[in-house]
Amino acid sequence: MLIETLAHDVRPVPRRAVERRMAGALATGGLVAVAIIPMTIGLRDDLAAALAGGTFWMKLIYTLALALGGTAAAIGLARPDAPRPRGLWLLSVPVLLMAGLSAHELLATPATEWMALVKGESWDRCALNILLLALPIFVAGLWAFRRFAPTRLRLTGAMAGLAAGGLSATLYGLHCPEASATFVLLWYSLGIAVATLGGWLTGPRLLRW
């Protein structure tokens, strides 16, 4: 009787509701981040030329792969009856591929020039900028997830943080002129990792329903 009363007039959840809400949240947060870039750090001066080169797309594919992987994992964790996540090891594939590019780059470069590949011109602010741009995306993702009922709150928070960090790093490419795979592997990955860690730490508090 109690169950029938609780279920009375409950509307069915539309198909793909989780996916649509998550996509809307990431789009909203992403638009906020895009608006922040020209007002703060600025767009790169050679953006049009960069779009015709391979480095820009190398960075974009790497960061977007992590963003999409985090998003897919977060969506899978959104329901209270979600099974134990499988395939999270696939999130390491983009990192390993970028590590391979970095190793090839270092082997093709004299050791005396390695530090230039590592530090570039913006090593001291890259990860921080990515983390700051991830904040509006992460907040929008939390807004979406508070309408869901995840039970693995730390892991869900981490995947939401990974999605936000990956998307933030993708958008950061509109500003960042760095062309080294080693730089991307170190500093882009650091910004994304800190965003992921932030989601892990805050998930139990912010996602509780």
Residue pairs with C-beta under 8 A, 6 or more apart in sequence:
14 20
18 75
18 78
18 79
18 148
19 75
21 144
21 147
21 148
22 71
22 74
22 75
22 78
22 141
22 144
24 144
25 140
25 141
25 143
25 144
26 71
26 137
26 140
26 141
26 163
26 164
26 167
28 140
29 136
29 137
29 138
29 139
29 140
29 141
29 164
29 167
30 137
30 167
30 171
32 136
32 137
32 140
33 133
33 134
33 136
33 137
33 167
33 168
33 171
34 171
34 174
36 133
36 136
37 43
37 133
37 171
37 172
37 174
37 175
41 129
41 175
42 175
43 174
43 175
44 50
44 174
44 175
44 176
44 177
46 177
47 174
50 56
50 177
55 179
56 173
58 101
58 181
58 184
59 169
59 170
59 173
59 176
59 184
59 188
60 170
60 173
61 94
62 94
62 97
62 98
62 184
62 188
63 166
63 167
63 169
63 170
63 172
63 173
63 188
63 192
64 166
64 167
64 170
65 93
65 94
65 166
66 91
66 94
66 95
66 162
66 165
66 166
66 169
66 192
67 162
67 163
67 165
67 166
67 167
67 169
67 170
68 163
68 166
69 90
69 91
69 94
69 162
69 166
70 91
70 159
70 160
70 161
70 162
70 163
70 164
70 165
70 166
70 196
71 159
71 163
73 85
73 88
73 91
73 159
73 162
74 141
74 145
74 156
74 159
74 160
74 162
74 163
76 82
76 85
77 85
77 150
77 152
77 155
77 156
77 159
78 145
78 148
78 149
78 150
78 156
79 148
79 149
79 150
80 149
80 150
80 151
82 150
82 151
82 152
85 152
85 155
91 162
95 185
95 189
98 181
98 184
98 185
98 189
99 185
101 181
101 185
102 181
102 182
102 184
102 185
104 181
105 117
105 180
105 181
105 182
106 114
106 117
106 182
109 117
114 182
116 180
117 180
117 182
117 183
118 180
118 182
118 183
118 186
119 183
120 126
120 178
120 180
120 183
120 187
121 177
121 178
122 176
122 178
122 187
123 183
123 186
123 187
126 172
126 176
126 178
126 183
126 187
126 188
126 190
126 191
127 187
127 188
127 190
127 191
127 194
128 191
129 172
129 175
129 191
130 165
130 168
130 169
130 172
130 188
130 191
130 192
130 195
131 165
131 168
131 191
131 194
131 195
131 198
133 168
133 171
133 172
134 161
134 164
134 165
134 167
134 168
134 191
134 195
135 164
137 163
137 164
137 167
137 168
138 160
138 161
138 164
138 195
138 198
138 199
141 160
141 163
141 164
142 160
142 206
142 207
145 156
145 160
145 207
146 207
146 209
148 209
149 209
150 156
150 207
150 209
153 203
153 204
153 207
153 208
154 200
154 203
154 204
155 200
155 203
156 203
156 207
157 199
157 200
157 201
157 202
157 203
157 204
157 206
157 207
158 196
158 197
158 199
158 200
158 203
159 196
159 199
160 199
160 203
161 195
161 196
161 197
161 198
161 199
161 200
162 192
162 195
162 196
162 199
164 195
164 199
165 191
165 192
165 193
165 194
165 195
165 196
166 192
168 191
168 192
168 195
169 188
169 191
169 192
172 188
172 191
178 184
178 187
